Every structure is written in structure tokens, then in C-alpha cells.
Amino acid sequence: MPFATGRFIDALVEGTRPESPFALLAALLLVRAALTPCLQRLVASRARDMELLLQKRALDAVLGFSPSKLSSLANGDLVAKLTRDTYAVGGFVSGLYPRFLAAVVTMFAAGSSLYSQSAALGIAFMAFIPLAICLFLPFARRFSQTSHSVRTRSDNSFSTLFDFFHSLPFLRTLDVEYRFANTPRDALGDLKDGNCAMDRLTIAFGAILGAILVIGEIAVLGIAGALAAKGAIPVGDVVVYQLLFLAAMQSVQGIVSLLPESASLREGIDSLDEILSHPEPRRSGKRIGSVETIEFRNITFSYPNATGRPVIQDFSKTFLAGRIYALIGTNGTGKTTLLKLVTAALEPQSGEILVNGMLLKTLDEGAFRRKIGIVFQDSLFVTGTIYDNITLRDPMFGSEDVEAAVAASGLEEMVARLPAKLDTWLGLRGQALSGGEMQRLAIARALVRNPNVLVLDEVTNHLDAKARASFETLLRKLAPGRIILLVSHDEEIINLCDEIISCQISENA
């Protein structure tokens, strides 16, 4: 392009026919205009494919985490990794990588062209490249530090906002939302401070690059102009030198200017590496038939960063099929923690859990969990139909299974009132259901699995007298052949149990 422009100007100055150099210059411009969007579409499509592939890999890695590890991760941080950080990698493919290739190709072409015109200029340019890169290396460390700070602040902001919006409906109900709004405001302000620091560094970096470019451009223009004035070179070569220098310097600038983006890219890769480099392969150990016994041997458990004594300490007990066990005690004595250990949602720091005499950690964890039915105080509901929430989209459960579970849980009357019956759509967290209806739905979900182990945490809290009486009948019916563990403060429910376990160790002790 520079040479075509120079030849066109020379033709005009010398008075020769300019049609040929003009046609060549026009053709080059048109080809560049036509090829640029095609190349951009190709690169952008490839970048999005890579971004989606990386997101799927990250999601698969998260799906493989144990329940205890998932509980320790902030939802906002996980969302950031699957969106912000994968987008950073996709951005490299769509933007940084083409810029890097273009800069390298342009730098080589410009250097070769300069050398063909003037060996001294070519050598000087080639020598300047490593000098310019070394000049900006100190910025690389600053960009890395600032990008890490921005990423950390971003993670904190994501998690803070998730927590705030999760609790906002409750806060709004009590008209106290503004008392808690300073927390997300402070998090956003902290993120803004980090971004401003990155902006200041980027602006300073760009100013230095621009100054070098201007100084060099003036020098080349002056030297080439002086040579043209003396007749040493054609007038058109002034433009050639100028365009070659600009192309050469912009290629160097393109490479050096990748420092800010490469720092952000590195942070994104480091962030994704936190979940991709430490996979938790799904255990595919021994499979068992019916669960007959669950034995705790000297189990000790404490939550991370907890102060004081462990929640559960040196606990031993064997739970037998066909018996109902009641866990009682004041709040904070580890009752729910014990239930989560039974279901393998938590792993003890010491001691052993055996199922049918075999270590739990040697069993196929998926097969074992499918033999458990769980109803916690605050049961989770997925966005979908009532049918989806009962079956959890497991195709092995048919309509007859679901209808039997609905009838046993006392949900039948509510479902009958709904126009769409089991196909009624539930929003996030079971919106549009009362507390009692959500509890019955959770019970139906547990029963449809026909579990060997049934875990019930304060299951009668939201049930009315009629539903509670029905549940007592259901409990007697379910007991044979199953291990049933329940937490309850309901004396009538406790009196139905075969054994009462008193939890004494306080979580806050």
C-alpha cells in the first residue's frame, strides 16, 4: 500500500500517466475493504466457539464438585468464572490474537521494505523493536498487579450483589432494604476504584506510546523531506517512508499495547484454572443393593474457619433399616450437620462412615445418593413444572410414580385445584406456593425415589394439623425396611421414633 501510494504521487509530480498506479492503489484498497469483514467474521465465530467450549468445560468441572466444595464457593464467583473470565479468553481469540499476528506480519513487512529503501533505516528499525519492548516491560508487572486487584474486587462485587439480591425480597417486605444497600454500594465503589486505577495506568501507557510515535514520525518526515529537497529521492518516496514508518511503528505499538489486555487475559486464565486444574472425578466405586446399615465410627466434623470446638466430635452410631431415629437438641448442636454427613453432602475431618459394612468413600457416590430421599427445612426448588420438581427430570419416574408420591405427601388436593395440574409452572425458589405446599412438594420429591434412607429436617414445621396427622400415618407406613432420620421439635412425631439421639455439642462452643 505505501509503495502504490508513492508511485501514484510520483506519477502526478512527474506528469506521467497516473491511471495505472491509481488503479493498483484502488484495487488494493477495495480488496482490503472486502477481506477485512470476512476475516473478522471468521475470527469472531471461532472465538465464540472457543468461549462456549471453555464455558462447557468449566461447567462440567463444577458439576463434578462434591456438595461440600460447592457449598464453600460463592455463587457470584462461579458465575463470574463462567461469563467474565471465559469472555476474556474469547476476547483474546477475537481481538488480541489477530492484532498480534497483524502486528508481527506488518512489522516484518515494514522492516523489509525499509531495508529495501534504506539499509540504515531498516537496521535502525529492527534494532529499535527490542529496545521499545524492553522500555515497556516495567508496565507489564504493573498491569498484572492491577488486573489481579480488579479481578479480586470484581469477584467480591459479584458475590455481594448475589447475596444482596437474594435477600432483597425479604428486606423489602420489612421496608428495611435501604439499611443494607450500603453493602452493595461499597462493593461497586471498590470495583470502580480498581477500574479507575487500570484506566490511569492504561492512559499513561498510551501517552508514552503516542509520544514515541509522534517523535519518530517527525524525525522521518524531516529526514525524508530533506532528501527529497536535495533530489536524492523522488517526492513520492517521502510518503512511502512516512507510511512505512507509521506501519512499522504501529506494528510495534500493536504488540506493546497488548500488555494491558494480556494482563487481563492472564487473570481470566488464572481464575478459570481454580476450577479446571483441580477436578474432582466422580467416584465410580462399588454398587450396593438396599442400604441396611449406616455406621459412624468416631466421626469429627468442623466447618472451615469455624472457631471453638467441632460441631460433631468423636461420634459413633449405627443406624439400622426398619428404625426411625429422632435427632433432638437446641439450635446449633449439629443436628442438620449430622444429616448432611449421612447423605454424603459433607465429609468428616476424621473417622469413618460405613454403608453395609463398606467404607462410604469406596462406593459409587451417585448410586448411593440415588437411594436417599431428603427433605430439609428450606428445600430447593428448580425453575420448571411441579412434575419437574418431583422427578428432578429423571426419566425413570413415570406418571404413576409421581401420582403415588403426590397422594402420599398430601399434595393431591392442591394439584387438583390447579388448571395445569402437574404441569403448573413454578418460578424461582417455588414462587406462588405456600410454605406448607412447598413442604408437601419436597416430601413428594423424596418419596418418588422410593428411598432406602429418608432424611427429614423439621419436616412438619409448615404443615397444618390435618397434614401433620397424615404425615404421622405416612411415617409409620414408610418405616419398614428404611433408615429414617429426622430432626423435629414436635413431641408427637418424636414419640413415633424408635430411638432418640440427643445432640449436645454446640456449633458455637
Secondary structure, 3 states (H helix, E strand, C coil): CHHHHHHHHHHHHHCCCCHHHHHHHHHHHHHHHHHHHHHHHHHHHHHHHHHHHHHHHHHHHHHCCCHHHHHHCCHHHHHHHHHHHHHHHHHHHHHHHHHHHHHHHHHHHHHHHHHHHCHHHHHHHHHHHHHHHHHHHHHHHHHHHHHHHHHHHHHHHHHHHHHHHHHHHHHHHCCCHHHHCHHHHHHHHHHHHHHHHHHHHHHHHHHHHHHHHHHHHHHHHHHHHHHHHCCCCCHHHHHHHHHHHHHHHHHHHHHHCHHHHHHHHHHHHHHHHHHHCCCCCCCCCECCCCCCEEEEEEEEECCCCCCCCCCEEEEEEEEECCEEEEEECCCCCCHHHHHHHHCCCCCCCEEEEEECCEEHHHECHHHHHCCEEEECCCCCCCCEEHHHHHHCCCCCCCHHHHHHHHHHHCCHHHHHHCCCHHHCEECHHHCCCCHHHHHHHHHHHHHHCCCCEEEEECCCCCCCHHHHHHHHHHHHHHCCCCEEEEECCCHHHHHCCCEEEECCCCCCC
